[in-house]
Amino acid sequence: MSIVIDQDECIGCESCVEICPEVFEMDDDGEKAIVINADSTADCVDEAIETCPNEAISK
């Protein structure tokens, strides 16, 4: 499994970072979320996917 964020769809709301900080963080500019652990199997990944308002996260 590889977790991916569509950077064109990400609005930088930080919900995925708040829900699953071991997998997501904000980029250096603080504008978009990035994946820091693409192979994670953490339960919070599914919650982050469901919470994303723009459906920008997939696996």
PQR file of N, CA, C, O and H, with PARSE charges and radii, in Angstrom:
ATOM      1  N   MET A   1       0.845  -1.178   0.000 -0.4000 1.5000
ATOM      2  CA  MET A   1       0.000   0.000   0.000 -0.0000 2.0000
ATOM      3  C   MET A   1       0.888   1.237   0.000  0.5500 1.7000
ATOM      4  O   MET A   1       1.877   1.307   0.730 -0.5500 1.4000
ATOM      5  N   SER A   2       0.531   2.188  -0.808 -0.4000 1.5000
ATOM      6  CA  SER A   2       1.245   3.453  -0.831 -0.0000 2.0000
ATOM      7  C   SER A   2       0.233   4.585  -0.702  0.5500 1.7000
ATOM      8  O   SER A   2      -0.683   4.705  -1.516 -0.5500 1.4000
ATOM      9  H   SER A   2      -0.273   2.131  -1.400  0.4000 1.0000
ATOM     10  N   ILE A   3       0.398   5.398   0.305 -0.4000 1.5000
ATOM     11  CA  ILE A   3      -0.514   6.501   0.576 -0.0000 2.0000
ATOM     12  C   ILE A   3      -0.050   7.715  -0.234  0.5500 1.7000
ATOM     13  O   ILE A   3       1.132   8.059  -0.239 -0.5500 1.4000
ATOM     14  H   ILE A   3       1.142   5.301   0.967  0.4000 1.0000
ATOM     15  N   VAL A   4      -0.996   8.350  -0.912 -0.4000 1.5000
ATOM     16  CA  VAL A   4      -0.674   9.462  -1.809 -0.0000 2.0000
ATOM     17  C   VAL A   4      -1.636  10.617  -1.553  0.5500 1.7000
ATOM     18  O   VAL A   4      -2.819  10.405  -1.287 -0.5500 1.4000
ATOM     19  H   VAL A   4      -1.956   8.071  -0.908  0.4000 1.0000
ATOM     20  N   ILE A   5      -1.117  11.837  -1.635 -0.4000 1.5000
ATOM     21  CA  ILE A   5      -1.958  13.035  -1.582 -0.0000 2.0000
ATOM     22  C   ILE A   5      -1.871  13.724  -2.943  0.5500 1.7000
ATOM     23  O   ILE A   5      -0.779  14.028  -3.423 -0.5500 1.4000
ATOM     24  H   ILE A   5      -0.156  12.009  -1.851  0.4000 1.0000
ATOM     25  N   ASP A   6      -3.021  13.965  -3.554 -0.4000 1.5000
ATOM     26  CA  ASP A   6      -3.080  14.721  -4.801 -0.0000 2.0000
ATOM     27  C   ASP A   6      -2.867  16.189  -4.458  0.5500 1.7000
ATOM     28  O   ASP A   6      -3.764  16.836  -3.917 -0.5500 1.4000
ATOM     29  H   ASP A   6      -3.908  13.717  -3.164  0.4000 1.0000
ATOM     30  N   GLN A   7      -1.701  16.714  -4.765 -0.4000 1.5000
ATOM     31  CA  GLN A   7      -1.355  18.079  -4.391 -0.0000 2.0000
ATOM     32  C   GLN A   7      -2.242  19.122  -5.074  0.5500 1.7000
ATOM     33  O   GLN A   7      -2.395  20.229  -4.557 -0.5500 1.4000
ATOM     34  H   GLN A   7      -0.972  16.188  -5.205  0.4000 1.0000
ATOM     35  N   ASP A   8      -2.823  18.792  -6.212 -0.4000 1.5000
ATOM     36  CA  ASP A   8      -3.733  19.721  -6.883 -0.0000 2.0000
ATOM     37  C   ASP A   8      -5.060  19.831  -6.134  0.5500 1.7000
ATOM     38  O   ASP A   8      -5.734  20.858  -6.209 -0.5500 1.4000
ATOM     39  H   ASP A   8      -2.699  17.893  -6.632  0.4000 1.0000
ATOM     40  N   GLU A   9      -5.429  18.784  -5.419 -0.4000 1.5000
ATOM     41  CA  GLU A   9      -6.697  18.758  -4.689 -0.0000 2.0000
ATOM     42  C   GLU A   9      -6.561  19.205  -3.235  0.5500 1.7000
ATOM     43  O   GLU A   9      -7.533  19.672  -2.641 -0.5500 1.4000
ATOM     44  H   GLU A   9      -4.881  17.950  -5.357  0.4000 1.0000
ATOM     45  N   CYS A  10      -5.370  19.068  -2.657 -0.4000 1.5000
ATOM     46  CA  CYS A  10      -5.155  19.417  -1.255 -0.0000 2.0000
ATOM     47  C   CYS A  10      -5.362  20.922  -1.046  0.5500 1.7000
ATOM     48  O   CYS A  10      -4.810  21.747  -1.774 -0.5500 1.4000
ATOM     49  H   CYS A  10      -4.581  18.689  -3.139  0.4000 1.0000
ATOM     50  N   ILE A  11      -6.174  21.258  -0.031 -0.4000 1.5000
ATOM     51  CA  ILE A  11      -6.433  22.671   0.278 -0.0000 2.0000
ATOM     52  C   ILE A  11      -5.697  23.111   1.546  0.5500 1.7000
ATOM     53  O   ILE A  11      -5.839  24.253   1.984 -0.5500 1.4000
ATOM     54  H   ILE A  11      -6.622  20.588   0.561  0.4000 1.0000
ATOM     55  N   GLY A  12      -4.915  22.211   2.130 -0.4000 1.5000
ATOM     56  CA  GLY A  12      -4.119  22.573   3.298 -0.0000 2.0000
ATOM     57  C   GLY A  12      -4.915  22.757   4.567  0.5500 1.7000
ATOM     58  O   GLY A  12      -4.541  23.570   5.412 -0.5500 1.4000
ATOM     59  H   GLY A  12      -4.800  21.284   1.775  0.4000 1.0000
ATOM     60  N   CYS A  13      -5.999  22.028   4.725 -0.4000 1.5000
ATOM     61  CA  CYS A  13      -6.856  22.188   5.901 -0.0000 2.0000
ATOM     62  C   CYS A  13      -6.248  21.574   7.167  0.5500 1.7000
ATOM     63  O   CYS A  13      -6.693  21.865   8.277 -0.5500 1.4000
ATOM     64  H   CYS A  13      -6.302  21.367   4.038  0.4000 1.0000
ATOM     65  N   GLU A  14      -5.246  20.736   6.996 -0.4000 1.5000
ATOM     66  CA  GLU A  14      -4.510  20.094   8.087 -0.0000 2.0000
ATOM     67  C   GLU A  14      -5.294  19.005   8.827  0.5500 1.7000
ATOM     68  O   GLU A  14      -4.816  18.515   9.850 -0.5500 1.4000
ATOM     69  H   GLU A  14      -4.885  20.500   6.094  0.4000 1.0000
ATOM     70  N   SER A  15      -6.461  18.616   8.357 -0.4000 1.5000
ATOM     71  CA  SER A  15      -7.219  17.592   9.081 -0.0000 2.0000
ATOM     72  C   SER A  15      -6.468  16.264   9.120  0.5500 1.7000
ATOM     73  O   SER A  15      -6.484  15.582  10.145 -0.5500 1.4000
ATOM     74  H   SER A  15      -6.849  19.015   7.526  0.4000 1.0000
ATOM     75  N   CYS A  16      -5.815  15.887   8.030 -0.4000 1.5000
ATOM     76  CA  CYS A  16      -5.082  14.622   8.021 -0.0000 2.0000
ATOM     77  C   CYS A  16      -3.898  14.665   8.986  0.5500 1.7000
ATOM     78  O   CYS A  16      -3.575  13.664   9.625 -0.5500 1.4000
ATOM     79  H   CYS A  16      -5.802  16.442   7.198  0.4000 1.0000
ATOM     80  N   VAL A  17      -3.255  15.826   9.088 -0.4000 1.5000
ATOM     81  CA  VAL A  17      -2.113  15.987   9.997 -0.0000 2.0000
ATOM     82  C   VAL A  17      -2.568  15.867  11.447  0.5500 1.7000
ATOM     83  O   VAL A  17      -1.887  15.249  12.265 -0.5500 1.4000
ATOM     84  H   VAL A  17      -3.517  16.639   8.569  0.4000 1.0000
ATOM     85  N   GLU A  18      -3.708  16.449  11.763 -0.4000 1.5000
ATOM     86  CA  GLU A  18      -4.241  16.381  13.124 -0.0000 2.0000
ATOM     87  C   GLU A  18      -4.669  14.963  13.487  0.5500 1.7000
ATOM     88  O   GLU A  18      -4.469  14.521  14.619 -0.5500 1.4000
ATOM     89  H   GLU A  18      -4.262  16.951  11.098  0.4000 1.0000
ATOM     90  N   ILE A  19      -5.256  14.252  12.530 -0.4000 1.5000
ATOM     91  CA  ILE A  19      -5.759  12.901  12.776 -0.0000 2.0000
ATOM     92  C   ILE A  19      -4.639  11.877  12.796  0.5500 1.7000
ATOM     93  O   ILE A  19      -4.667  10.943  13.598 -0.5500 1.4000
ATOM     94  H   ILE A  19      -5.418  14.611  11.611  0.4000 1.0000
ATOM     95  N   CYS A  20      -3.657  12.041  11.925 -0.4000 1.5000
ATOM     96  CA  CYS A  20      -2.642  11.006  11.728 -0.0000 2.0000
ATOM     97  C   CYS A  20      -1.246  11.619  11.532  0.5500 1.7000
ATOM     98  O   CYS A  20      -0.679  11.538  10.443 -0.5500 1.4000
ATOM     99  H   CYS A  20      -3.635  12.799  11.274  0.4000 1.0000
ATOM    100  N   PRO A  21      -0.697  12.230  12.587 -0.5600 1.5000
ATOM    101  CA  PRO A  21       0.589  12.930  12.445  0.2800 2.0000
ATOM    102  C   PRO A  21       1.779  12.015  12.165  0.5500 1.7000
ATOM    103  O   PRO A  21       2.828  12.491  11.733 -0.5500 1.4000
ATOM    104  N   GLU A  22       1.637  10.720  12.402 -0.4000 1.5000
ATOM    105  CA  GLU A  22       2.736   9.810  12.091 -0.0000 2.0000
ATOM    106  C   GLU A  22       2.835   9.497  10.599  0.5500 1.7000
ATOM    107  O   GLU A  22       3.804   8.879  10.157 -0.5500 1.4000
ATOM    108  H   GLU A  22       0.784  10.333  12.753  0.4000 1.0000
ATOM    109  N   VAL A  23       1.839   9.919   9.828 -0.4000 1.5000
ATOM    110  CA  VAL A  23       1.823   9.659   8.387 -0.0000 2.0000
ATOM    111  C   VAL A  23       1.838  10.952   7.575  0.5500 1.7000
ATOM    112  O   VAL A  23       2.392  10.980   6.476 -0.5500 1.4000
ATOM    113  H   VAL A  23       1.053  10.421  10.188  0.4000 1.0000
ATOM    114  N   PHE A  24       1.245  12.008   8.092 -0.4000 1.5000
ATOM    115  CA  PHE A  24       1.115  13.266   7.346 -0.0000 2.0000
ATOM    116  C   PHE A  24       1.740  14.433   8.102  0.5500 1.7000
ATOM    117  O   PHE A  24       1.738  14.462   9.332 -0.5500 1.4000
ATOM    118  H   PHE A  24       0.795  11.985   8.985  0.4000 1.0000
ATOM    119  N   GLU A  25       2.274  15.390   7.353 -0.4000 1.5000
ATOM    120  CA  GLU A  25       2.710  16.659   7.924 -0.0000 2.0000
ATOM    121  C   GLU A  25       2.529  17.728   6.855  0.5500 1.7000
ATOM    122  O   GLU A  25       2.310  17.425   5.682 -0.5500 1.4000
ATOM    123  H   GLU A  25       2.276  15.366   6.353  0.4000 1.0000
ATOM    124  N   MET A  26       2.624  18.980   7.282 -0.4000 1.5000
ATOM    125  CA  MET A  26       2.505  20.073   6.325 -0.0000 2.0000
ATOM    126  C   MET A  26       3.854  20.288   5.647  0.5500 1.7000
ATOM    127  O   MET A  26       4.902  20.045   6.245 -0.5500 1.4000
ATOM    128  H   MET A  26       2.802  19.226   8.235  0.4000 1.0000
ATOM    129  N   ASP A  27       3.823  20.746   4.390 -0.4000 1.5000
ATOM    130  CA  ASP A  27       5.065  21.004   3.658 -0.0000 2.0000
ATOM    131  C   ASP A  27       5.803  22.189   4.280  0.5500 1.7000
ATOM    132  O   ASP A  27       5.299  22.819   5.209 -0.5500 1.4000
ATOM    133  H   ASP A  27       2.971  20.943   3.904  0.4000 1.0000
ATOM    134  N   ASP A  28       6.978  22.484   3.776 -0.4000 1.5000
ATOM    135  CA  ASP A  28       7.816  23.542   4.345 -0.0000 2.0000
ATOM    136  C   ASP A  28       7.142  24.910   4.321  0.5500 1.7000
ATOM    137  O   ASP A  28       7.415  25.754   5.175 -0.5500 1.4000
ATOM    138  H   ASP A  28       7.388  21.971   3.021  0.4000 1.0000
ATOM    139  N   ASP A  29       6.266  25.128   3.349 -0.4000 1.5000
ATOM    140  CA  ASP A  29       5.546  26.399   3.259 -0.0000 2.0000
ATOM    141  C   ASP A  29       4.300  26.426   4.134  0.5500 1.7000
ATOM    142  O   ASP A  29       3.701  27.484   4.326 -0.5500 1.4000
ATOM    143  H   ASP A  29       6.044  24.442   2.656  0.4000 1.0000
ATOM    144  N   GLY A  30       3.901  25.262   4.670 -0.4000 1.5000
ATOM    145  CA  GLY A  30       2.701  25.180   5.494 -0.0000 2.0000
ATOM    146  C   GLY A  30       1.418  25.294   4.700  0.5500 1.7000
ATOM    147  O   GLY A  30       0.365  25.607   5.256 -0.5500 1.4000
ATOM    148  H   GLY A  30       4.387  24.402   4.514  0.4000 1.0000
ATOM    149  N   GLU A  31       1.501  25.040   3.390 -0.4000 1.5000
ATOM    150  CA  GLU A  31       0.339  25.232   2.526 -0.0000 2.0000
ATOM    151  C   GLU A  31      -0.370  23.935   2.142  0.5500 1.7000
ATOM    152  O   GLU A  31      -1.582  23.931   1.924 -0.5500 1.4000
ATOM    153  H   GLU A  31       2.356  24.786   2.939  0.4000 1.0000
ATOM    154  N   LYS A  32       0.376  22.838   2.059 -0.4000 1.5000
ATOM    155  CA  LYS A  32      -0.185  21.563   1.612 -0.0000 2.0000
ATOM    156  C   LYS A  32       0.308  20.447   2.527  0.5500 1.7000
ATOM    157  O   LYS A  32       1.395  20.530   3.100 -0.5500 1.4000
ATOM    158  H   LYS A  32       1.360  22.841   2.236  0.4000 1.0000
ATOM    159  N   ALA A  33      -0.499  19.412   2.654 -0.4000 1.5000
ATOM    160  CA  ALA A  33      -0.081  18.238   3.416 -0.0000 2.0000
ATOM    161  C   ALA A  33       0.796  17.354   2.534  0.5500 1.7000
ATOM    162  O   ALA A  33       0.623  17.293   1.317 -0.5500 1.4000
ATOM    163  H   ALA A  33      -1.382  19.344   2.189  0.4000 1.0000
ATOM    164  N   ILE A  34       1.730  16.679   3.170 -0.4000 1.5000
ATOM    165  CA  ILE A  34       2.571  15.712   2.473 -0.0000 2.0000
ATOM    166  C   ILE A  34       2.578  14.410   3.270  0.5500 1.7000
ATOM    167  O   ILE A  34       2.294  14.397   4.468 -0.5500 1.4000
ATOM    168  H   ILE A  34       1.871  16.728   4.159  0.4000 1.0000
ATOM    169  N   VAL A  35       2.903  13.331   2.593 -0.4000 1.5000
ATOM    170  CA  VAL A  35       2.987  12.016   3.227 -0.0000 2.0000
ATOM    171  C   VAL A  35       4.428  11.803   3.683  0.5500 1.7000
ATOM    172  O   VAL A  35       5.365  11.958   2.899 -0.5500 1.4000
ATOM    173  H   VAL A  35       3.134  13.342   1.620  0.4000 1.0000
ATOM    174  N   ILE A  36       4.599  11.444   4.959 -0.4000 1.5000
ATOM    175  CA  ILE A  36       5.947  11.190   5.478 -0.0000 2.0000
ATOM    176  C   ILE A  36       6.180   9.704   5.737  0.5500 1.7000
ATOM    177  O   ILE A  36       7.305   9.291   6.019 -0.5500 1.4000
ATOM    178  H   ILE A  36       3.838  11.318   5.595  0.4000 1.0000
ATOM    179  N   ASN A  37       5.119   8.899   5.641 -0.4000 1.5000
ATOM    180  CA  ASN A  37       5.247   7.457   5.838 -0.0000 2.0000
ATOM    181  C   ASN A  37       4.255   6.760   4.904  0.5500 1.7000
ATOM    182  O   ASN A  37       3.186   6.326   5.335 -0.5500 1.4000
ATOM    183  H   ASN A  37       4.206   9.234   5.412  0.4000 1.0000
ATOM    184  N   ALA A  38       4.614   6.657   3.632 -0.4000 1.5000
ATOM    185  CA  ALA A  38       3.701   6.177   2.589 -0.0000 2.0000
ATOM    186  C   ALA A  38       3.298   4.719   2.753  0.5500 1.7000
ATOM    187  O   ALA A  38       2.291   4.293   2.187 -0.5500 1.4000
ATOM    188  H   ALA A  38       5.482   7.009   3.282  0.4000 1.0000
ATOM    189  N   ASP A  39       4.059   3.950   3.510 -0.4000 1.5000
ATOM    190  CA  ASP A  39       3.753   2.528   3.675 -0.0000 2.0000
ATOM    191  C   ASP A  39       3.092   2.213   5.007  0.5500 1.7000
ATOM    192  O   ASP A  39       2.993   1.046   5.386 -0.5500 1.4000
ATOM    193  H   ASP A  39       4.878   4.296   3.969  0.4000 1.0000
ATOM    194  N   SER A  40       2.647   3.221   5.711 -0.4000 1.5000
ATOM    195  CA  SER A  40       2.039   3.019   7.020 -0.0000 2.0000
ATOM    196  C   SER A  40       0.755   2.200   6.925  0.5500 1.7000
ATOM    197  O   SER A  40      -0.001   2.309   5.960 -0.5500 1.4000
ATOM    198  H   SER A  40       2.728   4.169   5.403  0.4000 1.0000
ATOM    199  N   THR A  41       0.533   1.393   7.929 -0.4000 1.5000
ATOM    200  CA  THR A  41      -0.718   0.635   8.043 -0.0000 2.0000
ATOM    201  C   THR A  41      -1.523   1.122   9.251  0.5500 1.7000
ATOM    202  O   THR A  41      -2.411   0.419   9.734 -0.5500 1.4000
ATOM    203  H   THR A  41       1.148   1.305   8.713  0.4000 1.0000
ATOM    204  N   ALA A  42      -1.216   2.306   9.727 -0.4000 1.5000
ATOM    205  CA  ALA A  42      -1.903   2.865  10.899 -0.0000 2.0000
ATOM    206  C   ALA A  42      -3.402   2.997  10.631  0.5500 1.7000
ATOM    207  O   ALA A  42      -3.823   3.354   9.531 -0.5500 1.4000
ATOM    208  H   ALA A  42      -0.496   2.877   9.335  0.4000 1.0000
ATOM    209  N   ASP A  43      -4.192   2.702  11.657 -0.4000 1.5000
ATOM    210  CA  ASP A  43      -5.647   2.795  11.536 -0.0000 2.0000
ATOM    211  C   ASP A  43      -6.107   4.213  11.217  0.5500 1.7000
ATOM    212  O   ASP A  43      -7.148   4.402  10.587 -0.5500 1.4000
ATOM    213  H   ASP A  43      -3.850   2.411  12.550  0.4000 1.0000
ATOM    214  N   CYS A  44      -5.338   5.206  11.646 -0.4000 1.5000
ATOM    215  CA  CYS A  44      -5.757   6.590  11.444 -0.0000 2.0000
ATOM    216  C   CYS A  44      -5.723   7.014   9.978  0.5500 1.7000
ATOM    217  O   CYS A  44      -6.315   8.033   9.622 -0.5500 1.4000
ATOM    218  H   CYS A  44      -4.492   5.052  12.157  0.4000 1.0000
ATOM    219  N   VAL A  45      -5.040   6.250   9.120 -0.4000 1.5000
ATOM    220  CA  VAL A  45      -4.973   6.608   7.694 -0.0000 2.0000
ATOM    221  C   VAL A  45      -6.372   6.589   7.076  0.5500 1.7000
ATOM    222  O   VAL A  45      -6.742   7.511   6.349 -0.5500 1.4000
ATOM    223  H   VAL A  45      -4.559   5.422   9.409  0.4000 1.0000
ATOM    224  N   ASP A  46      -7.143   5.550   7.361 -0.4000 1.5000
ATOM    225  CA  ASP A  46      -8.500   5.466   6.808 -0.0000 2.0000
ATOM    226  C   ASP A  46      -9.364   6.615   7.300  0.5500 1.7000
ATOM    227  O   ASP A  46     -10.170   7.159   6.544 -0.5500 1.4000
ATOM    228  H   ASP A  46      -6.843   4.801   7.951  0.4000 1.0000
ATOM    229  N   GLU A  47      -9.199   6.985   8.561 -0.4000 1.5000
ATOM    230  CA  GLU A  47      -9.962   8.113   9.102 -0.0000 2.0000
ATOM    231  C   GLU A  47      -9.558   9.414   8.406  0.5500 1.7000
ATOM    232  O   GLU A  47     -10.408  10.254   8.111 -0.5500 1.4000
ATOM    233  H   GLU A  47      -8.545   6.543   9.175  0.4000 1.0000
ATOM    234  N   ALA A  48      -8.270   9.575   8.147 -0.4000 1.5000
ATOM    235  CA  ALA A  48      -7.800  10.775   7.447 -0.0000 2.0000
ATOM    236  C   ALA A  48      -8.370  10.832   6.031  0.5500 1.7000
ATOM    237  O   ALA A  48      -8.779  11.896   5.565 -0.5500 1.4000
ATOM    238  H   ALA A  48      -7.579   8.892   8.387  0.4000 1.0000
ATOM    239  N   ILE A  49      -8.396   9.690   5.351 -0.4000 1.5000
ATOM    240  CA  ILE A  49      -8.961   9.630   3.998 -0.0000 2.0000
ATOM    241  C   ILE A  49     -10.431  10.033   4.016  0.5500 1.7000
ATOM    242  O   ILE A  49     -10.877  10.805   3.169 -0.5500 1.4000
ATOM    243  H   ILE A  49      -8.063   8.827   5.730  0.4000 1.0000
ATOM    244  N   GLU A  50     -11.179   9.510   4.981 -0.4000 1.5000
ATOM    245  CA  GLU A  50     -12.610   9.815   5.080 -0.0000 2.0000
ATOM    246  C   GLU A  50     -12.866  11.263   5.462  0.5500 1.7000
ATOM    247  O   GLU A  50     -13.888  11.831   5.077 -0.5500 1.4000
ATOM    248  H   GLU A  50     -10.817   8.883   5.670  0.4000 1.0000
ATOM    249  N   THR A  51     -11.960  11.865   6.210 -0.4000 1.5000
ATOM    250  CA  THR A  51     -12.138  13.225   6.705 -0.0000 2.0000
ATOM    251  C   THR A  51     -11.741  14.291   5.693  0.5500 1.7000
ATOM    252  O   THR A  51     -12.225  15.420   5.768 -0.5500 1.4000
ATOM    253  H   THR A  51     -11.130  11.404   6.522  0.4000 1.0000
ATOM    254  N   CYS A  52     -10.872  13.952   4.751 -0.4000 1.5000
ATOM    255  CA  CYS A  52     -10.377  14.933   3.782 -0.0000 2.0000
ATOM    256  C   CYS A  52     -11.538  15.544   2.997  0.5500 1.7000
ATOM    257  O   CYS A  52     -12.263  14.822   2.312 -0.5500 1.4000
ATOM    258  H   CYS A  52     -10.479  13.034   4.690  0.4000 1.0000
ATOM    259  N   PRO A  53     -11.723  16.865   3.087 -0.5600 1.5000
ATOM    260  CA  PRO A  53     -12.870  17.494   2.416  0.2800 2.0000
ATOM    261  C   PRO A  53     -12.802  17.461   0.896  0.5500 1.7000
ATOM    262  O   PRO A  53     -13.835  17.553   0.233 -0.5500 1.4000
ATOM    263  N   ASN A  54     -11.610  17.332   0.334 -0.4000 1.5000
ATOM    264  CA  ASN A  54     -11.474  17.309  -1.125 -0.0000 2.0000
ATOM    265  C   ASN A  54     -11.143  15.929  -1.679  0.5500 1.7000
ATOM    266  O   ASN A  54     -10.854  15.782  -2.867 -0.5500 1.4000
ATOM    267  H   ASN A  54     -10.771  17.258   0.872  0.4000 1.0000
ATOM    268  N   GLU A  55     -11.186  14.917  -0.811 -0.4000 1.5000
ATOM    269  CA  GLU A  55     -10.888  13.551  -1.211 -0.0000 2.0000
ATOM    270  C   GLU A  55      -9.539  13.474  -1.931  0.5500 1.7000
ATOM    271  O   GLU A  55      -9.400  12.797  -2.949 -0.5500 1.4000
ATOM    272  H   GLU A  55     -11.421  15.036   0.154  0.4000 1.0000
ATOM    273  N   ALA A  56      -8.544  14.186  -1.375 -0.4000 1.5000
ATOM    274  CA  ALA A  56      -7.224  14.264  -1.996 -0.0000 2.0000
ATOM    275  C   ALA A  56      -6.303  13.119  -1.613  0.5500 1.7000
ATOM    276  O   ALA A  56      -5.245  12.952  -2.220 -0.5500 1.4000
ATOM    277  H   ALA A  56      -8.657  14.736  -0.548  0.4000 1.0000
ATOM    278  N   ILE A  57      -6.687  12.320  -0.607 -0.4000 1.5000
ATOM    279  CA  ILE A  57      -5.820  11.238  -0.136 -0.0000 2.0000
ATOM    280  C   ILE A  57      -6.317   9.908  -0.658  0.5500 1.7000
ATOM    281  O   ILE A  57      -7.515   9.627  -0.639 -0.5500 1.4000
ATOM    282  H   ILE A  57      -7.547  12.457  -0.114  0.4000 1.0000
ATOM    283  N   SER A  58      -5.385   9.093  -1.123 -0.4000 1.5000
ATOM    284  CA  SER A  58      -5.739   7.751  -1.577 -0.0000 2.0000
ATOM    285  C   SER A  58      -4.643   6.772  -1.188  0.5500 1.7000
ATOM    286  O   SER A  58      -3.530   7.161  -0.835 -0.5500 1.4000
ATOM    287  H   SER A  58      -4.411   9.322  -1.138  0.4000 1.0000
ATOM    288  N   LYS A  59      -4.987   5.497  -1.262 -0.4000 1.5000
ATOM    289  CA  LYS A  59      -3.985   4.462  -0.999 -0.0000 2.0000
ATOM    290  C   LYS A  59      -4.198   3.293  -1.921  0.5500 1.7000
ATOM    291  O   LYS A  59      -3.455   2.314  -1.858 -0.5500 1.4000
ATOM    292  H   LYS A  59      -5.891   5.181  -1.549  0.4000 1.0000
TER
END
